Amino acid sequence: MSLNRRTFLQMSALLSGGLALNLYDLPVAVAQSGRPAPPDISPRAFVHIASDGTITIMAKNPEIGQGVKTMLPMIIADELDVAWSTVHVQQAELDESLYGAQFAGGSMATPLNWDPLRRVGAACRQVLITAAAKRWNVPESECTTSLNKVLHGTSKRSLSYGELAADAAKLTPPPLASVKLKDPKDYHIIGKSHTGVDTRSISTGKPLFGIDFTTPGMLQAVIQKCPVFGGKVKSFNQAEIEKLPGVRHVLVLAGSLSTDPVVSSDPGMEPGIAIVADTWWQAQSARSKLKVDWDFGPGVTQSSEAIAKRAAELFQAPPANTIHATGNVDAALHSAAKTVEATYTYPFIAHATLEPMDTTASWKDGKIEIWTTSQAPGNGRKMVAKELNISPDDITIHLTRTGGGFGRRLANEYMVEAAYLTKQVGAPVKILWSREDDFTHDDYRPGGFHAFKAGLDAHGKLTAWRQHFITYGVDAHYASGAGMGGNEFPSGRIADYGLYSTAMPLYLRTGPLRAPGSNTLAFVGQSFLDEVAHAAGRDPVEFQLELLRSTDGKPNRLHDVLAKVAERSNWAKRSTTPGRGMGIACYASHLGFFAEVADVTVDAKNQIKVNHVWVVGDIGRQVINPAAADNMVYGSIVDGLSQMAQEITLDQGRVQQTNFPDHPVLHMRQTPVIDSYFLITDNPPTGLGEPALPPILPAVANAVFAATGKRIRTLPLARSGFSFA
C-alpha cells in the first residue's frame, strides 16, 4: 500500500496505543455564525493521548507573540475535559491538509477556530466515553467525564484516558456537527488566566525562535539590496569579496520583484548580492566591503517632500474616484449653519519587529526543508515552489516561534531567499536580515492625506461629511494596504456623506501593519470628529453617542463600549486644569469594538506625558485567556503610542531611517497606567491582535487638544511640534 503523510500520522497514533483526533476546516462565515462545521470537510489530526495518560495537543497556527500557541489548545483541552497541567502543547508543522488554514493575521485565530476546536475536544471526549461504555457494557448515557477520566456513576467505576487510549483509537470519532458542547458555566480552562506555554523557556533563554535555529553543516547568508526599491546590480567587486575570510559563495540575485506602481505585499525576491559564509558575522563583514554600481530604476525620483507637494496639488483638483456617496453632500455643506474643515496627514512607518526577517532552508534530493518565522507559511510554500520549480508536496515547513510579526511576516520573500540559496550552494542556509535591512526593505504601512469638511445645523447636529483621501496606486487600484472602504464612520449615520479618493504612483513596497487601515483611519476620523464636536459646542462623548444611538432598538456595540469607557474614566468629572486633558475615541475593526480614554499632561516644551489610559472592549461572549487578553490590550496601547512618534521618509528613493533611534518604540518610563475592561455580549468570540490599537492615537491627540487647545493633525508628533516626555 502507498503511505502518504496523513496515513502515516494516523497509523502512528494507532500503533503507539494512542488516540488521534480529527478536525474539520470551515469558512469564516460559519465560524462567526457559531454553527457547527460542515460534515463533508476532510479530517485533521489534533490530539494524541498516550497510554501513560500524556495529553498532547497540536498548536496549529504560527506563534508570533499573540498567545495562540496557548489559547487554541486551551479551547480543545476544556471540551476534552482534562486538567490543563497535564497538557503538553506541540507546535504543528505546516500541513493544511491536516490542520486547515495555518496563518497569523487579521485577528482571525479566535473567530475561525472557536467553534471547530471546541468540537474537536468534545468529539475526543465522546470517543473516550464510547470506549469506556463498551468496556463496561453499559449505555453511554450513564457515563460522564471529569479531568482525564471517564466515570460510571451507578457502579462508581472510572477509567483514565490513558487506559482507554488504545480502545478509543480504534473508534471513528462522531461527526463534529453532532457533538454536544459544554455549557460555558462548566468551563474550567476557558475563561481562566494561564501563563503562555513557552513563557518559562523564553525567560530562561531556550532557543525557540527562528533566529536561534541551527542545523549541521549550515551556512549563513546576508543579501545586499539596492538602497532604492527595485534597483538592480550593474557591477561590483566580486573577486575581492570572494577572497574574504569565511566567504563560501557570492551570488547575484536577479530577483522576481515587480516594480509596478501598485505593488503587492508579497512581490517576490528583490534583486541583490548574496554573500554566503561560515558565520553570519563573516558574511556581514564581507558585505561592508562591497563596492556596487547600481541601476536605481524609477524609484530614485521619489522623495517624501515631493509626495507631500503632489498631495497638496491634488487636493485642489476634483477627486478621481468616488468610494461611497449618499445624498447630496455638497448641497448639504452649502446650506449648513456651520462648516468645519481640516487636513490630516500621516507617514509611512515600518513594522520594526524585534526579530529581523529570517529563515533556514535545506535542499536535498530535489526536496526542501524549511524552518521559518512566516505568518503565512502556506503562501510562502507556494512562492518557494514557483521559484524553485518544484511541487509544493516536496516542501516541508516547520514553524518556529517568532519575535513579532505585526503583518510584516505575511510577506515571504525571506523564505524564498533561503530556499533559492540552499539550492544554489548545496548546503543548508540561514538567511538573517540585519536591523538595517529590516528598516530599509520593509513593506511599509502606507502614508496618507485626508481633507475633511463637515456641516452642522443650528442645533449643533452633524448633517454632512465630505472626505477626500489622497493615497497611493494607479486610478482606483491601490497599493497594498493603501485603500479605504466605504463604511468608514460616520457612513450610514448621516444622510449626506461623500468619501472620495485620488491615487499617486508609488515605487515602494507597502503592506498591512497591525490593525491595517484602521490604525490610520481611526486617527484621522476620530480626531476630526472631535473637532466637529467642539465646533458644535458639544461634549465629544454626547456628540458621538448621539450618532451611534441605535434606531432599531438593537444593541449598538460601539455605542456601548463608548458609554462604558466614559463611565470608567469618570469622563463627566474630567480635569479642566491647563496643561492637562482627557481625550476619547472609539473604533470597530477586525470584529472587535473598542473605546479608549487617554489622560495626558503637556508641559511648556510641548512634551506629552500619557498618564492613564482606560480601555473598554467588546470581543463577544467569551474572553478565552484573560491574562493574555489584557497583555494584548497593553501591547496595543504601547504599539499605538509608538506609531505616533514614528515615520519613514524617502530622499532620492532611499529610506532615511535605519534603526530604532530613528523610528522609536515607547520606553517603559513613558508607558501609562492602562485599565483594561471587557464587556461580555451575546456575540461569537473574536480576536485581539488588532482592534484595541486604533482608538489610542486619536484619544491621545484629542487629549492634547483638551490640554493645550492645539490640534495634532500631522503625524509623527514631531511634525506637529510635540514629543513624548
Buried (B, 14 or more C-beta within 10 A) or exposed (E): EEEEEBEEBBEEBEEBBBBBBBBBBBEEEBBBEBEBBBEEBEBBBBBBBBBEBBBBBBBBBBBBBBBBBBBBBBBBBBBBBBEBEBBEBEBBBBBBEBBBBBBBBBBBBBBBBBBBBBBBBBBBBBBBBBBBBBBBEBEEEBBBBEEBBBBBEEEEBBBBBBBBBBBBBEBEBBBBEEBEBBEEEEBBBBBBEBEBBBEEEBEEEEEBBBBBBEBEEBBBBBBBBBBBBBBBBEEBEEEEBEEBEBBBBBBBBEBBBEBBBBBBBBBBBBBBBBBBBBEBEBBBBBBEEBEBEBBBBBBBEBBBEEBBEBBBEBBEEEBBBEBBBBBBBBEBBEEBEBBBEBBBBBBBBBBBBBBBBBBBBBBEEEEBBBBBBBBBBBBBBBBBBEBBEBEEEBBBBBBBBBBBBBBBBBBBBBBBBBBBBBBBBEBBBBBBBBEEBBBBBBBBBBBBBBBBBBBBBEEBBBBBBBBBBBBBBBEEEBBBBBBBEEEBBBBEBBEBBBBBBBBBBBBBBBBBBBBBBBBBBBBBBBBBBBBBBBBBEBBBBEBBBBBBEEEEEEEBBBBBBBBBBBBBBEBEEBBEEEEBBBBBBBBBBBBBBBBBBBBBBBEEEBEBBBBBBBBBBBBBBBBBBBBBBBBBBBBBBBBBBBBBBBBBBBEEBBBBBBEBEBBBBBEEEBBBEBBBBBBEBEBBBBBBBBBBBBBBBBBBBBBBBBBBEEBBBBBBBBBBEBBBB
